[in-house]
Amino acid sequence: MAFLRVLLLYLWFIMKLSSLFERFANAATKFTGSSPAFIAAATIIVLWAASGPLFGYSETWQLVINTGTTIITFLMVFLIQKAQNKDGKAIQLKLNELIAAHERASNRMVDIEDLTEAELDQLHKFYVKLSALAKKENDIHCSHSIDAANEINELKSKVKKS
């Protein structure tokens, strides 16, 4: 029973920490992509460069900016990746909703981001062919889809078997 309490307390702590990180990451991402953040960074560089003669352009003077920019770059990589993951997921969900809402769209396209690179390449080739077919159509509203292609393929297979 004590183990269960400790486990629950640990999970609660992790969830709180995760929530805190989520809020911090959102605020940091929003700030670092702003004009004031760029102006602050540019100001720091100008002040550092202007202080060069004061410190005799020493190795320590160079080490300060190198260390500072390396640390900031290292941390920003994680914030940028988190923001891209969140944006990517949101875009995929929006696209999935559009696919699901459109009666002629193939629902097979939902969650294709989980396919392998080879499977995505195969789908890409298929859509290149669909594009070529669409260019030949007189009606711009004529639609070609994976499902329609499969239906035609099944009809052809039945004809060949007969």
Backbone bond lengths (Angstrom), bond angles and torsions (degrees), N, CA, C in turn:
res aa  C-N    CA-C-N  psi(-1)  N-CA   C-N-CA  omega(-1)  CA-C   N-CA-C  phi
1 M - - - 1.455 - - 1.541 110.72 -
2 A 1.322 115.68 -39.77 1.463 119.88 179.40 1.527 110.19 -64.94
3 F 1.344 116.39 -38.74 1.456 120.71 178.43 1.527 110.60 -60.75
4 L 1.334 116.13 -41.49 1.456 121.23 179.68 1.527 111.05 -63.35
5 R 1.322 116.74 -40.77 1.478 120.63 177.98 1.523 110.82 -63.86
6 V 1.319 116.22 -43.45 1.464 120.65 179.21 1.533 109.56 -63.43
7 L 1.324 116.71 -43.08 1.458 121.35 179.13 1.530 110.99 -62.12
8 L 1.320 116.91 -45.44 1.470 120.72 178.62 1.526 111.24 -63.64
9 L 1.322 116.94 -41.22 1.466 121.00 177.72 1.529 110.19 -63.14
10 Y 1.329 116.77 -41.24 1.461 121.69 178.00 1.529 110.88 -62.99
11 L 1.326 117.23 -45.46 1.463 121.25 178.82 1.523 111.20 -63.05
12 W 1.327 117.04 -41.29 1.465 120.98 177.65 1.527 109.82 -61.04
13 F 1.345 116.59 -43.90 1.458 121.41 179.92 1.523 110.88 -62.30
14 I 1.326 116.91 -43.92 1.469 121.56 179.47 1.526 110.23 -62.60
15 M 1.333 117.48 -42.32 1.474 120.32 179.31 1.519 110.99 -64.44
16 K 1.324 117.41 -41.36 1.470 120.62 177.99 1.522 110.60 -64.58
17 L 1.325 116.20 -43.27 1.460 121.12 179.12 1.523 110.73 -63.85
18 S 1.311 116.14 -41.07 1.466 121.48 178.84 1.530 110.24 -63.77
19 S 1.318 116.64 -42.48 1.465 121.16 178.46 1.531 110.70 -63.98
20 L 1.317 115.70 -41.46 1.467 120.48 178.61 1.526 110.04 -63.85
21 F 1.334 117.07 -44.58 1.461 120.94 178.13 1.524 110.79 -62.31
22 E 1.340 117.13 -41.36 1.464 121.64 179.27 1.531 110.47 -58.00
23 R 1.326 116.58 -47.05 1.471 120.23 179.41 1.528 111.16 -65.40
24 F 1.339 116.48 -42.68 1.460 120.22 178.92 1.524 110.86 -62.98
25 A 1.334 116.28 -46.35 1.471 120.76 -178.10 1.525 110.85 -62.18
26 N 1.328 117.58 -41.82 1.469 120.48 178.35 1.528 110.83 -62.93
27 A 1.327 116.65 -44.34 1.468 120.31 -179.71 1.530 110.59 -67.03
28 A 1.331 117.19 -43.40 1.463 120.92 -179.34 1.525 111.06 -64.81
29 T 1.324 116.41 -41.53 1.467 120.43 179.31 1.529 110.19 -64.42
30 K 1.318 115.60 -42.90 1.468 119.67 179.23 1.533 110.59 -62.98
31 F 1.351 116.51 -44.38 1.457 120.07 -178.15 1.527 111.68 -68.09
32 T 1.331 117.21 -47.50 1.470 119.58 -174.65 1.521 112.96 -66.20
33 G 1.322 116.82 -19.35 1.453 119.97 176.71 1.521 112.85 -93.21
34 S 1.316 116.72 13.16 1.471 120.33 -175.82 1.527 111.69 -102.08
35 S 1.324 114.95 163.97 1.471 121.04 176.67 1.526 112.30 -62.71
36 P 1.354 118.83 -43.75 1.473 117.82 178.65 1.536 113.11 -58.71
37 A 1.314 117.91 -35.67 1.468 120.29 179.15 1.520 110.33 -66.74
38 F 1.327 116.73 -41.54 1.470 119.83 178.44 1.525 110.31 -64.52
39 I 1.315 116.04 -43.40 1.477 120.12 179.85 1.528 109.81 -62.73
40 A 1.343 117.34 -41.07 1.468 121.06 178.57 1.529 110.44 -62.61
41 A 1.333 117.28 -44.88 1.468 120.87 179.92 1.521 110.93 -63.87
42 A 1.329 116.40 -43.28 1.473 120.03 179.25 1.530 110.38 -64.41
43 T 1.327 117.03 -38.73 1.465 121.52 178.87 1.528 110.67 -63.65
44 I 1.327 116.65 -42.47 1.468 120.58 178.84 1.530 110.14 -61.44
45 I 1.318 117.21 -42.10 1.473 121.03 179.56 1.526 110.49 -64.61
46 V 1.340 116.97 -43.32 1.474 120.74 179.90 1.530 110.04 -63.90
47 L 1.350 117.08 -43.42 1.470 120.42 178.71 1.529 111.10 -64.45
48 W 1.323 115.97 -40.29 1.470 119.78 178.22 1.538 109.71 -63.05
49 A 1.323 116.53 -47.01 1.470 120.27 -179.67 1.527 110.95 -62.86
50 A 1.336 115.88 -40.45 1.472 119.58 -179.16 1.524 111.42 -68.22
51 S 1.325 117.52 -26.79 1.471 120.08 -179.44 1.531 111.82 -82.48
52 G 1.315 117.50 -4.11 1.471 121.61 -179.60 1.510 113.85 -53.18
53 P 1.344 118.12 -51.95 1.474 118.88 -179.84 1.536 112.71 -61.73
54 L 1.330 116.27 -33.48 1.466 120.88 -179.58 1.535 110.40 -63.65
55 F 1.327 116.68 -37.12 1.468 121.75 -178.99 1.525 112.35 -99.73
56 G 1.328 116.16 6.90 1.460 120.89 176.60 1.526 112.93 66.18
57 Y 1.312 115.81 28.99 1.472 121.44 -179.82 1.538 111.35 48.53
58 S 1.317 114.96 40.93 1.471 120.74 -175.15 1.526 111.49 -71.34
59 E 1.333 113.60 168.74 1.463 119.20 176.87 1.526 110.47 -64.41
60 T 1.300 117.46 -36.89 1.473 121.29 178.35 1.525 110.24 -63.39
61 W 1.317 116.73 -41.07 1.467 121.90 177.99 1.534 109.64 -60.09
62 Q 1.332 117.67 -43.62 1.463 121.70 178.25 1.526 111.25 -69.78
63 L 1.332 116.12 -36.96 1.462 121.04 -178.98 1.527 111.59 -63.71
64 V 1.318 116.72 -34.40 1.467 120.94 -179.98 1.523 110.37 -60.10
65 I 1.319 118.17 -50.54 1.470 120.66 -177.99 1.522 110.90 -71.24
66 N 1.339 117.36 -38.44 1.463 119.93 179.07 1.526 111.26 -63.27
67 T 1.317 117.14 -45.16 1.464 121.03 -179.94 1.521 110.72 -65.91
68 G 1.316 116.35 -45.24 1.474 120.53 -179.78 1.520 112.22 -60.80
69 T 1.317 116.88 -47.37 1.468 119.36 -178.77 1.529 111.73 -69.18
70 T 1.323 117.48 -33.91 1.468 120.18 177.83 1.518 111.17 -65.45
71 I 1.304 117.12 -44.75 1.475 120.99 179.36 1.521 110.38 -63.29
72 I 1.315 116.40 -46.44 1.472 120.10 -179.61 1.526 110.35 -63.43
73 T 1.317 117.47 -42.91 1.465 120.80 179.04 1.523 110.89 -62.06
74 F 1.315 116.96 -44.38 1.459 121.93 179.64 1.527 110.69 -58.20
75 L 1.316 117.03 -47.59 1.465 120.50 -179.38 1.528 112.27 -69.25
76 M 1.329 116.39 -36.20 1.463 120.25 -179.18 1.529 112.06 -67.04
77 V 1.314 117.29 -30.50 1.466 119.97 177.59 1.523 110.03 -56.52
78 F 1.323 116.78 -43.30 1.462 120.61 -179.35 1.525 111.97 -70.42
79 L 1.325 116.80 -39.59 1.465 119.34 177.75 1.525 111.32 -65.88
80 I 1.308 116.85 -41.73 1.470 120.68 179.50 1.524 110.15 -64.81
81 Q 1.336 116.85 -43.10 1.469 119.81 179.32 1.518 111.11 -63.22
82 K 1.320 117.18 -40.79 1.461 120.86 178.51 1.525 110.50 -63.15
83 A 1.322 116.64 -44.61 1.464 120.57 179.01 1.528 110.98 -63.62
84 Q 1.331 117.52 -40.95 1.463 120.54 179.01 1.524 111.38 -66.79
85 N 1.321 116.92 -39.71 1.468 120.03 177.65 1.527 110.68 -61.80
86 K 1.319 116.03 -43.89 1.474 120.78 -179.65 1.526 110.26 -65.49
87 D 1.332 116.67 -45.99 1.464 120.48 179.36 1.526 111.24 -63.73
88 G 1.326 116.30 -42.47 1.461 120.52 179.21 1.523 111.56 -61.21
89 K 1.321 116.01 -43.22 1.466 120.04 179.47 1.529 110.50 -64.62
90 A 1.335 116.74 -41.87 1.469 120.52 179.19 1.529 110.63 -63.58
91 I 1.317 117.57 -42.72 1.466 120.76 178.72 1.519 110.75 -63.60
92 Q 1.343 116.96 -43.67 1.462 119.95 178.17 1.521 111.30 -60.67
93 L 1.319 117.63 -41.28 1.462 120.60 179.06 1.530 111.39 -65.40
94 K 1.322 116.80 -39.67 1.462 120.08 177.61 1.526 110.88 -64.63
95 L 1.322 116.21 -43.38 1.469 119.77 178.54 1.530 110.74 -65.10
96 N 1.332 116.86 -40.41 1.462 120.09 177.45 1.522 111.02 -60.83
97 E 1.325 116.65 -38.71 1.466 120.42 178.44 1.524 110.77 -65.19
98 L 1.326 117.00 -41.81 1.466 120.23 177.96 1.523 111.14 -63.33
99 I 1.322 116.50 -42.23 1.465 120.19 178.25 1.523 110.32 -62.97
100 A 1.318 116.23 -46.41 1.461 120.39 -178.07 1.528 111.42 -65.53
101 A 1.323 117.80 -32.17 1.460 121.11 -176.33 1.530 112.97 -79.73
102 H 1.323 116.95 -24.95 1.462 119.96 -176.41 1.523 109.92 -89.30
103 E 1.316 116.34 124.22 1.470 120.23 -173.80 1.521 113.79 -66.92
104 R 1.322 118.51 -26.50 1.468 120.35 -178.33 1.522 113.35 -93.63
105 A 1.329 116.58 -9.68 1.463 119.08 -178.35 1.525 110.04 -76.90
106 S 1.315 115.55 147.13 1.457 121.08 179.60 1.524 110.17 -79.73
107 N 1.325 116.06 121.86 1.460 120.10 178.28 1.526 112.04 -69.32
108 R 1.312 116.76 -10.30 1.460 120.01 177.28 1.530 111.57 -67.41
109 M 1.319 116.21 -17.32 1.457 119.73 -178.46 1.527 112.40 -79.47
110 V 1.331 117.25 -12.81 1.459 120.62 178.35 1.528 107.70 -67.19
111 D 1.292 116.54 131.83 1.469 124.17 178.11 1.522 114.77 64.41
112 I 1.330 118.03 30.57 1.465 118.80 177.84 1.527 111.71 -72.63
113 E 1.326 116.87 -11.55 1.466 118.70 178.86 1.526 111.70 -64.48
114 D 1.333 117.16 -12.86 1.464 120.89 178.00 1.526 112.84 -87.47
115 L 1.332 117.55 -3.72 1.463 121.02 179.59 1.526 110.47 -73.86
116 T 1.322 115.30 162.31 1.463 119.73 175.97 1.531 109.46 -74.79
117 E 1.313 115.65 166.82 1.469 120.87 179.10 1.533 110.38 -61.22
118 A 1.337 116.73 -39.77 1.467 120.70 179.76 1.527 111.01 -64.93
119 E 1.325 116.92 -40.14 1.471 120.40 179.10 1.533 110.97 -67.19
120 L 1.331 115.97 -37.81 1.468 119.53 177.13 1.528 110.36 -66.94
121 D 1.323 117.40 -38.35 1.472 120.65 176.85 1.524 110.94 -62.30
122 Q 1.329 116.21 -39.73 1.458 120.63 178.64 1.535 110.29 -64.14
123 L 1.323 116.93 -42.97 1.472 120.28 177.07 1.523 110.99 -63.64
124 H 1.334 115.93 -39.46 1.460 119.87 179.31 1.529 110.78 -60.37
125 K 1.322 116.69 -43.96 1.466 120.64 178.36 1.525 110.51 -61.27
126 F 1.320 115.91 -39.54 1.461 120.21 178.86 1.535 110.28 -62.01
127 Y 1.326 117.22 -43.35 1.459 119.84 -178.47 1.528 112.35 -72.69
128 V 1.300 117.05 -26.15 1.471 119.41 172.69 1.524 108.91 -64.17
129 K 1.340 116.18 -42.39 1.465 120.44 177.58 1.532 110.59 -65.04
130 L 1.332 117.11 -41.67 1.470 120.01 177.82 1.522 111.34 -61.54
131 S 1.323 115.79 -37.61 1.458 120.07 178.54 1.527 110.41 -63.67
132 A 1.317 115.58 -41.40 1.472 119.60 178.27 1.523 110.44 -64.29
133 L 1.337 117.57 -40.41 1.464 121.23 176.79 1.528 111.29 -63.42
134 A 1.324 116.13 -42.58 1.464 120.42 -178.79 1.526 111.43 -63.59
135 K 1.330 117.24 -34.46 1.466 120.99 179.22 1.527 111.44 -66.28
136 K 1.334 117.16 -27.15 1.454 121.74 -179.40 1.535 112.43 -81.45
137 E 1.323 117.20 -17.07 1.465 121.40 -176.82 1.532 111.11 -73.86
138 N 1.327 115.59 143.97 1.462 120.39 174.65 1.530 110.95 -80.57
139 D 1.326 115.88 -32.65 1.464 121.61 -178.75 1.531 109.08 -90.19
140 I 1.330 117.22 117.16 1.465 119.98 -177.59 1.527 111.89 -70.11
141 H 1.338 117.21 -15.60 1.460 120.36 179.18 1.531 112.44 -91.10
142 C 1.311 117.15 -1.29 1.461 120.83 178.52 1.526 108.47 -64.33
143 S 1.313 116.02 133.55 1.455 119.97 -174.78 1.519 111.44 -117.31
144 H 1.301 115.29 137.94 1.451 122.14 173.12 1.522 106.52 -119.72
145 S 1.312 116.96 136.44 1.460 119.71 178.84 1.515 109.64 -142.41
146 I 1.303 116.22 171.18 1.464 121.45 177.26 1.518 109.84 -59.72
147 D 1.327 116.08 -44.32 1.467 119.86 -178.69 1.525 111.43 -62.68
148 A 1.336 116.37 -43.04 1.461 119.52 178.71 1.528 110.23 -63.32
149 A 1.314 116.90 -41.30 1.462 120.82 178.83 1.533 110.40 -63.88
150 N 1.324 117.13 -39.87 1.470 120.20 178.07 1.524 111.69 -65.29
151 E 1.334 116.66 -39.68 1.476 120.16 178.33 1.536 110.32 -62.64
152 I 1.317 116.39 -43.95 1.469 120.77 179.03 1.532 109.95 -63.94
153 N 1.334 116.08 -41.77 1.459 120.60 179.18 1.533 110.86 -62.85
154 E 1.329 117.33 -41.62 1.464 120.96 178.18 1.529 110.96 -63.96
155 L 1.338 116.97 -40.64 1.467 120.47 177.25 1.525 111.10 -61.68
156 K 1.344 115.39 -42.95 1.461 119.83 179.15 1.525 111.00 -64.60
157 S 1.318 116.62 -39.44 1.468 120.38 178.68 1.517 111.40 -64.70
158 K 1.317 117.74 -39.26 1.459 121.97 178.72 1.534 111.15 -66.35
159 V 1.323 115.79 -39.09 1.462 121.12 178.82 1.531 109.27 -64.62
160 K 1.335 117.49 -43.92 1.460 121.12 -179.62 1.520 111.47 -64.02
161 K 1.336 117.23 -36.83 1.470 121.23 -179.07 1.531 110.99 -71.62
162 S 1.308 117.30 -27.84 1.473 120.80 -177.03 1.480 114.05 -74.77
